[in-house]
Amino acid sequence: MSKYKDFRPDWEHEAPPKKSFREVMKWGNPNEFKAPNERLFKHIKDVFQLTDEDFKEKIEEALDPIPEDIPCNLTKQQISKFTQIVGKDNVKLDVYNRLRVAYGKTMIDSMRLRKGIIENIPDAVLYPSNKMHIEAIVEFCTSEKIPIYCKAGGSSVTRGMEAVKGGITLDLAVKFNKVISLNEKNQTITVESGMLGPQLEEVLNNAPERYGTKERYTCGHFPQSFEYSGVGGWVVTRGAGQNSSYYGKIEDIVISQEYATPIGVIRTKDYPASAIGPSMNEIMMGSEGAFGVLTHVTLKIFKYRPKNRLKFSYIFPNWEKAQAAAKEITQGEFGIPSVFRLSDPEETSVMLKLYNVEETALGRIMEIRGFQKMERCLFLGFTDGEKGFVKNMKKQVHKICKKHGAMYLTGYPTSQWEVGRFKDPYMRDALQDYGVIIDTMECAVTWDSMPKVHKGLREYCKSRPGIICMTHMSHVYPQGANLYFIFIGKMEMDEYLEYQKGILDSYIRYGAGISHHHGVGKSFGPWLELDIGKNSMDVVRTLKKHFDPDNIMNPGGTLGLDVDKRELMY
């Protein structure tokens, strides 16, 4: 719990009531919480011109129980068939279970739950325990034209799981989460798609004890949602972990996949590379459940060498020099640090408060050496890999950072970030209790387009008074990077939706890709054709018609496939 010298709000600190709106809404562990530290709290008050009085009474806590008066539209015969396939205990018809698999973790989900709004939920939730169950479910739903949706971790921020057309949702994380095989010779693991990130990592880290391997392994995929995201979700949204600069995005890690689709099973081979026509792996990745249900996936695994990790942190005098250094590092051909996080001036201001750097000797030295507030930029990261490789990498990074005027900050800020890397999302619920929202949007850019995109997006975000707009790059390449925008503000639901729409319009206007790793879902679907072009979108539509001619797979706006252009699913 954060210590305060002055007034401290009654931040969230108790587990929510069972089967309440807040239980569904809450991020992560029901017994875990994180509030802003005092420096960040005071900064938020200053920006939004708030006083302690504004934080003495919570606005909407969403403690009410979820009502059970929403009917199931499936027939008795259909429910009986699902019960026959997966067993009576693995079919749930109550509203609580139906709601918890339909809403994800974007701000619109939280806003609706706080107001008690229940919409777009499935008629039933099924818990399959093997791929034969899933194949039988897909076959039956195809014959009955029942829509199918899927959930694993449930951390979607694009309304990817929302059951707009009713039907059923497969909750894959409950029983469909097993290891199929671990092949040390090929250095791969095959798992069921409902496996969550921590479960996968625990298996790999302890592979000698579990599977008799010589080495310990890691998957290398650590999104901020790691603790509450599933392997299947990573794959079908083309996700990225915070260590992607070394291990790659998920499409670099996937070796092969298996899907249950309305036209039958699609299975790819586990070759490391091939030239056998267009890649079916690439066609299926990013399909977001619109073509079929991912059942099994084979992933590359990597040697687990935490002792070789070298941490570093730098402060740059300005954003231009920081970008120049980042580009030079990625193009240096000596390897790229595993974690590579470069914050713009406004995010740097917040991060130095959040990670308790300003109040240390490092904070005082920065000021003495002329690194000005709201100009300086924080760069932090660490290396992974073989011992000699990581030593050389850190040496080259240091040389380039010094060349561009950076000051070395030791590994302390990185260690502070690492402690909170999976915990920061907990602050969202605490702040929203008092009407302050935090949400994120991200995009893909090239090095030459980055200044224009960064400037244009910030101008749009700041066009609304009283907004904190933080930006960083966290996935980098020799040809460009992502830009990740975190905005904090006070706005109602309609205002928020209009604001998000403006950000997506700005991506298109300034030439950024509408998503680098969050996926498209139903929220961003109307912008997909504007991004990839009509001819490419026609290919996606053709694939949809081939795999799913009756539109039962995640229908209702996924990838913009069955909605009018620019129509929002709100």
Helices and strands as residue ranges (DSSP letters): H 21-25, H 38-48, G 52-55, H 76-86, G 88-90, E 91-92, H 95-100, H 107-114, E 124-126, H 131-144, E 148-151, E 168-171, E 179-183, E 188-192, H 197-205, H 207-211, E 217-218, G 226-228, H 231-236, H 244-247, H 250-253, E 254-261, E 264-267, H 280-284, E 293-300, E 302-303, G 306-308, E 311-316, H 319-330, E 339-343, H 345-354, H 361-368, E 377-382, H 387-403, E 407-408, H 412-420, G 424-426, H 427-432, E 437-446, H 450-462, E 468-473, E 476-477, E 480-489, H 493-510, G 525-527, H 528-532, H 534-547, G 558-560
